Structure formats: C-alpha cells, structure tokens
C-alpha cells in the first residue's frame, strides 16, 4: 500500500478548478461552468461546418424523397435550446436520479447549484426535449435534429469530462495501476484511484466523435437520418457502462448495478433499434435551407 502511494501520480497543484474571482464579490468563475459554454459552442461550430460540406449529404442511388438541412440561423436557435435543456435537464436529472432523498430532506438544496450536481442522462433528456420543442412547427424532421445534436455532442462531453478531472470529482475506484491519481481536494482517504474522468473524456469524447465523423464523412451516414444519433446512443451507453467498472459509484446501487450502468444499458438497446431502423430505410436527398436575409438589406429592398 505504501509503495502504491509513492508510485501514484499526485494531482498537479497548479491545476485549479477556479479561473478567477470576480472583483468585489465572493463569486468565482470555474472551469466546470465554462466547459458547458465551450462544449455547446464547439458542437454548434462543428454542426455549421458539417452543413457546409454539401457532398456528404448527397446519396448515391434511389432516394425516398428529400429532407431539409438546417441553416446556420436555425442551428443557432437549436444550440440555444440545447443549452437550456442541458442546464435544466442536467440539474433536474441529478435530483431525480441521484439525490432525490436528499432534496426531500432539504428542499432548498435543489437550488444550491454552486455545490455541483449535474447528470448526463438528465442533460441528454433535456436535449431530446429541445429537439422536440424546435421540431413542433418546423419543416426539418426530428431525426435530422437528432443527428445534428449527435455529431457535436462528443465535443461537449470531452470538455465537461476534462472539467470533472480538474474539479477532482467523479474519480475512479482504488487501484494500483501505474497511472493512478491521488485526488487530495475531494478524496479524504488519499488513496490511488483510476482517473475515470479521463477514461470518459477519451471514450465518450474523442472515440465517439471520431466514429461519427468517419461514418458521416466517409460513408454518407447523414443521408439516412437516425444513423448518427443511433450510433451516439449505442456508443455512449456502451462506454459509460464499461467505465462504471472503474468509476467510484456516486449513489447507492440499483438492482446490483451502479446508477450509471442502470441508466446507460437502455441506451444500448435503444441505439441498436434506431440503427437497425435507420439503415434499412432508403436514403434521402438534401434540400438546403436558405439563410434569412439581413434586416438592413430587407428594409433597403423595401
């Protein structure tokens, strides 16, 4: 045990969860909060870059019709609603899925956002609601919005998981692997642990992004709405379930499974069903949505 402590990597002292303090107030700007803004911005920029590559939207062979591709302007609206869905859904999801009893005892704790507490599955549900909301009176199909969310979501996950690491939260189980970390800020036991935040950042962020990039760029997966979102369901559920074997459970077990496993296994099944359905359908031809004219130009024309 002593040898393990000696060989373990001590968390870098220069890596601070706070970026800076707001002068004249007790408030601070933290990497965790900023990571959400950076993540949604990167996802939005990647979606914009994707809609401009018109060749990847054009299928080969017989199609079953055409479907609209969202414009940059519509993606801006979608990104805003996704941000709301992530923030509200993530907080509500954490309360319902991980801390319901605690909130019943202390209802005001639900509003103590500075103490942390966000759930991926709650945020994911929030994004699904955002896609449904923007799709209610929209000519763009729901599966098109789902795919647009899926291609950029791994970038957001990468940012948030790295912020989890900086915060020294959601760390892994005790281990003797050479790359084990000691998290002095949040672990009172000060024992070597798996850096499970980095495992998730790599698998949920980098790997899922590369897989979806490959199938969309090299195999025209976006010509069959549902493939990219189905892949995201499948891969996230699989990777999160795998990492849960190394991550310290952050709530009581659920029928012998960690909460992360219990909430992720259904995603694997749903992802497989979506993929099977989407792959069997004929592709669709793209119909690119025009950007709205600037207001100043429209007034001048009038």
C-alpha positions in Angstrom: 0.0 0.0 0.0 2.8 2.4 0.9 4.6 1.6 -2.4 1.3 2.3 -4.3 1.1 5.7 -2.6 4.7 6.5 -3.6 4.2 5.4 -7.2 0.8 7.1 -7.7 0.6 10.4 -9.6 -0.2 13.4 -7.3 -2.8 15.7 -8.7 -1.0 18.8 -10.2 -1.1 21.6 -7.7 -1.2 24.2 -10.5 -4.4 22.8 -11.9 -7.1 24.8 -10.2 -10.9 24.5 -10.7 -11.2 28.3 -10.4 -10.3 30.5 -13.3 -10.6 33.8 -11.4 -12.6 35.6 -8.8 -15.0 38.4 -9.7 -13.6 41.5 -8.0 -15.7 42.9 -5.2 -17.8 39.7 -4.9 -17.4 36.2 -3.3 -18.2 34.7 -6.7 -15.7 32.8 -8.9 -15.6 31.7 -12.5 -14.9 28.0 -12.7 -13.7 25.7 -15.4 -16.7 23.4 -14.9 -19.3 26.1 -15.7 -17.2 27.4 -18.6 -16.8 23.9 -20.0 -20.5 23.8 -20.8 -20.3 27.0 -22.8 -17.2 25.9 -24.6 -18.7 22.5 -25.3 -22.0 23.8 -26.8 -20.1 26.4 -28.8 -17.8 23.7 -30.3 -20.7 21.5 -31.1 -22.5 24.3 -32.8 -19.4 25.3 -34.8 -18.9 21.6 -35.9 -22.6 21.4 -37.0 -22.2 24.6 -39.1 -19.0 23.2 -40.6 -20.9 19.9 -41.4 -23.9 21.5 -43.2 -21.4 23.4 -45.5 -20.0 20.1 -46.8 -22.7 19.6 -49.3 -21.2 16.5 -50.8 -21.6 14.4 -47.7 -25.4 15.0 -47.8 -25.9 13.7 -51.3 -26.7 10.0 -51.5 -25.9 7.5 -54.3 -28.8 5.6 -55.8 -32.6 5.8 -55.4 -33.9 8.0 -52.6 -37.3 8.2 -50.9 -37.6 11.9 -51.3 -35.9 15.0 -49.9 -35.5 16.4 -46.5 -34.4 19.9 -45.3 -30.9 20.5 -44.0 -30.9 23.2 -41.2 -29.4 26.6 -42.0 -26.8 28.3 -39.8 -29.5 30.5 -38.4 -31.6 27.5 -37.4 -28.6 25.9 -35.8 -28.2 29.0 -33.6 -31.7 28.6 -32.3 -31.2 24.9 -31.7 -27.9 25.5 -29.8 -29.7 27.9 -27.5 -32.5 25.5 -26.7 -29.9 22.7 -26.3 -28.0 24.8 -23.7 -31.2 25.4 -21.8 -32.0 21.7 -22.0 -28.6 20.6 -20.8 -28.5 23.0 -17.8 -32.1 22.5 -16.6 -32.2 18.8 -17.5 -28.8 18.1 -16.0 -29.8 19.6 -12.7 -33.3 18.1 -12.5 -31.9 14.8 -13.6 -29.3 14.8 -10.9 -32.0 15.5 -8.3 -34.4 12.8 -9.6 -31.8 10.1 -10.4 -29.1 10.6 -7.7 -30.2 12.9 -4.9 -34.0 12.6 -4.6 -33.9 11.7 -0.9 -31.5 14.5 -0.1 -33.8 17.1 -1.7 -36.8 15.7 0.2 -34.9 16.3 3.4 -33.6 19.7 2.4 -35.7 21.1 -0.5 -33.5 24.3 -0.7 -30.5 22.1 -1.7 -32.1 21.8 -5.2 -31.2 25.4 -5.8 -27.6 25.2 -4.5 -26.1 24.9 -7.9 -22.7 26.2 -6.7 -22.3 22.9 -4.8 -22.4 20.9 -8.1 -24.7 18.2 -9.2 -25.3 17.6 -12.9 -26.5 14.4 -14.6 -25.6 13.4 -18.2 -28.8 11.4 -18.6 -30.8 14.4 -17.4 -29.0 16.7 -19.7 -29.5 14.2 -22.5 -33.2 14.1 -21.9 -33.1 18.0 -21.9 -31.5 17.9 -25.4 -34.2 15.5 -26.6 -36.8 17.9 -25.3 -35.1 20.7 -27.1 -35.1 18.8 -30.4 -38.8 18.0 -29.9 -39.6 21.7 -29.0 -37.9 23.2 -32.0 -39.4 20.5 -34.2 -43.0 21.1 -33.3 -43.8 23.6 -36.1 -40.6 23.0 -38.0 -40.3 21.5 -41.6 -37.0 19.9 -40.5 -37.6 16.3 -39.3 -36.9 15.3 -35.7 -34.3 12.7 -36.8 -32.4 15.4 -38.7 -32.2 17.5 -35.5 -31.2 14.4 -33.5 -28.3 13.7 -35.9 -27.2 17.4 -35.7 -27.0 17.0 -32.0 -25.2 13.7 -32.1 -22.3 14.8 -34.4 -21.3 17.6 -32.0 -22.3 16.1 -28.6 -19.0 14.3 -28.1 -17.1 17.6 -28.2 -19.3 18.9 -25.3 -18.7 15.6 -23.4 -15.0 16.0 -23.8 -15.0 19.5 -22.3 -17.2 18.5 -19.4 -15.3 15.3 -18.5 -12.0 17.3 -18.5 -13.6 19.8 -16.2 -14.6 16.9 -13.9 -11.0 15.9 -13.8 -9.9 19.5 -12.9 -12.5 19.6 -10.2 -11.2 16.2 -8.9 -14.8 14.9 -8.9 -16.3 11.6 -10.1 -13.0 9.9 -9.6 -12.4 6.2 -10.0 -12.1 3.2 -7.7 -9.0 2.4 -5.7 -6.3 0.8 -7.9 -2.6 0.0 -8.2 -2.2 0.8 -11.9 0.9 3.0 -12.7 -1.3 5.9 -13.9 -3.4 6.1 -10.7 -4.0 9.6 -9.3 -4.4 10.9 -5.8 -7.2 13.5 -5.6 -6.4 15.4 -2.4 -9.2 18.0 -2.8 -12.1 15.6 -2.8 -10.8 12.2 -1.5 -10.3 12.2 2.3 -8.8 8.7 2.1 -6.0 10.0 -0.2 -5.6 6.6 -2.0 -4.5 6.0 -5.6 -7.6 5.9 -7.9 -8.4 5.4 -11.5 -8.7 8.7 -13.4 -12.1 7.7 -14.7 -12.8 11.2 -15.8 -10.0 10.9 -18.4 -11.3 7.5 -19.4 -14.7 9.0 -20.1 -13.2 12.1 -21.8 -11.3 9.8 -24.2 -14.1 7.2 -24.9 -17.2 9.5 -24.8 -15.5 12.5 -26.3 -12.7 11.5 -28.6 -13.7 8.0 -29.7 -17.4 8.7 -30.3 -16.5 11.9 -32.2 -14.1 10.0 -34.5 -16.6 7.2 -35.2 -19.4 9.5 -36.1 -17.0 11.7 -38.1 -15.9 8.6 -40.0 -19.4 7.3 -40.9 -20.7 10.7 -41.8 -17.8 11.9 -43.8 -16.7 8.6 -45.5 -19.9 6.6 -45.7 -22.5 9.4 -46.0 -24.4 8.3 -42.9 -26.2 11.7 -42.8 -28.1 10.7 -45.9 -30.0 8.2 -43.7 -31.4 10.2 -40.8 -31.1 8.4 -37.5 -27.8 6.6 -38.1 -25.6 9.2 -36.3 -28.0 9.6 -33.4 -28.4 5.8 -33.1 -24.6 5.4 -33.0 -24.4 8.0 -30.3 -27.0 6.2 -28.2 -25.2 2.8 -28.7 -21.6 4.0 -28.1 -22.3 6.3 -25.2 -24.3 3.6 -23.4 -21.6 1.0 -24.1 -18.7 3.2 -23.0 -20.4 4.6 -19.9 -21.3 1.1 -18.8 -17.7 0.0 -19.3 -16.2 2.9 -17.4 -18.6 2.3 -14.5 -16.4 -0.7 -13.6 -13.6 1.7 -12.9 -15.5 4.7 -11.5 -16.4 5.0 -7.8 -20.2 4.8 -7.6 -21.7 8.2 -6.8 -25.0 6.8 -5.5 -26.3 3.6 -4.0 -26.5 0.5 -6.3 -29.7 -0.1 -8.3 -30.6 -3.8 -8.6 -26.9 -4.7 -8.2 -25.8 -2.2 -10.9 -24.4 1.3 -10.4 -26.8 4.1 -11.3 -24.6 4.9 -14.4 -25.0 1.3 -15.6 -28.7 1.2 -15.0 -29.3 4.4 -16.9 -27.0 3.5 -19.7 -27.9 -0.1 -20.6 -31.3 1.0 -22.0 -29.4 3.4 -24.3 -27.5 0.5 -25.8 -30.8 -1.3 -26.7 -32.4 1.9 -28.0 -29.3 2.7 -30.1 -29.4 -0.8 -31.7 -33.1 -0.4 -32.5 -32.6 3.0 -34.0 -29.6 1.9 -36.1 -31.5 -1.2 -37.4 -34.4 1.0 -38.4 -32.4 3.8 -40.0 -30.0 1.5 -42.0 -32.9 -0.3 -43.6 -34.6 2.8 -44.9 -33.7 4.3 -48.3 -31.6 7.5 -48.2 -33.0 11.0 -48.6 -31.8 13.7 -50.9 -30.8 17.0 -49.3 -32.7 20.2 -49.6 -30.6 23.0 -48.2 -32.4 25.7 -46.3 -31.7 29.3 -47.3 -30.3 31.8 -44.8 -32.7 34.7 -43.9 -31.7 38.0 -45.4 -30.2 40.6 -43.1 -32.9 43.0 -41.8 -31.0 46.1 -43.0 -30.9 44.7 -46.5 -34.6 43.7 -46.4 -35.5 47.2 -45.4 -33.4 48.7 -48.1 -35.0 46.5 -50.7 -38.5 47.5 -49.4 
